[in-house]
């Protein structure tokens, strides 16, 4: 598994003064279309716990990933580039410009809808590092799934099950410092 992103995420807590902070790591597997998001509790978080806000954190991160993927996909689209060029060349002909603009809008919506699906591909993990959870001598993990009403359900798994299910080795979660802080 390849680490794509490693950052701190700030989220709104249940009431004023209880905003939280967690660590998000996004891993991907090049050969399998699998993306794993790990939401790790941080010792310095004094706000609402990650577990209590997991659905909000998930939506924040999922929306960020979709927006980034959409921007990259659209900027690299050969069809969009040709359409934009066609519009520039035929802007004096109103009917062609209007038709091309409609096509451009439809193509963008199609690409966003079909290329940016993370549902089913994004495995979401609630993670409590060593020393923080109910079992302080080990990492604690839960696969989080969401109902149609976006109600979270946790399936607690062991360290070995985490490695097997995600393809991520425990050592890849250490040290607990962000990659950007490492020298």
ZISUL-V281452 format. One record per pair of residues at least 12 apart in sequence whose C-alpha atoms are under 10 Angstrom apart, sorted by the first residue. I is the first residue (numbers start at 1). J is the second residue. Records with the same first field share a line. If there is no record, write none. Layout:
BEGIN
I->J  J
END
This chain:
BEGIN
1->26  27  28  29  30  31  32  34  35  36  166  167  168  169  172
2->26  27  28  29  30  35  36  167  168  172
3->25  26  27  28  29  35  36  168  172  179
4->25  26  27  28  29  35  36  37
5->24  25  26  27  28  37  178  179  180
6->23  24  25  26  27  37  38  177  178  179  180
7->22  23  24  25  26  177  178  179  180  181
8->21  22  23  24  25  39  40  42  178
9->21  22  23  24  39  40  57  60  61
10->22  23  45  57  60
11->47  48  50  53  54  56  57  60
12->47  48  53  56  57
13->47  48  49  50  52  53  56
14->47  48  49  52  53
15->47  48
16->47
17->46  47  48
18->45  46  47  48  49
19->45  46  47  48  49  53
20->41  42  44  45  46  47  48  49  50  53  57
21->40  41  42  43  44  45  46  47  48  49  50  57
22->38  39  40  41  42  43  44  45  49  50  57  127
23->38  39  40  41  42  50  127  176  177  178
24->37  38  39  40  41  57  58  61  125  126  127  178
25->37  38  39  40  125  173  178  179
26->38  39  61  65  122  123  124
27->122  123  166  167  168
28->121  122  166  167  168
29->166  167  168
32->121
33->118  120  121  122
34->118  120  121  122  123  166  167
35->118  120  121  122  123  124  166
36->121  122  123  124  125  166  167  168
37->58  61  62  122  123  124  125  126  166
38->58  123  124  125  126  127  128  141  142  143  173
39->51  54  57  58  61  124  125  126  127  128  141
40->125  126  127  128  129  140  141  173  176
41->126  127  128  129  132  133
42->127  128  129  132  176
43->128  129  131  132
50->126  127  128
51->126  127  128  142  144  152  154
52->152
53->152
54->124  125  126  144  151  152
55->124  144  145  146  150  151  152  153
56->150
58->122  124  125  126  144  146
59->150
62->117  118  119  122  124
63->118
65->116  117  118
66->112  115  116  117  118
67->112  116
68->116
69->112  115  116  117
70->108  109  111  112  113  115  116
71->112
73->108  111  112  115  116
74->107  108  111  112
77->107  108  111
79->104  107  108
80->103  104  105  107  108
81->104
82->104
83->97  100  101  103  104  107
84->97  100  101  104
86->100  101
87->99  100  101  104
120->145
123->143  144  145  165  166
124->142  143  144  145  146  154  166
125->140  141  142  143  144  145  154  155  156  157  162  166
126->140  141  142  143  144  154  155  156
127->139  140  141  142  143  156
128->140  141  142
129->141  173  174  176
130->176
138->158  159
139->157  158  159  162  170  173
140->156  157  158  159  162
141->154  155  156  157  158  159  161  162
142->154  155  156  157  158  162
143->155  156  157  162  165  166
144->156
END
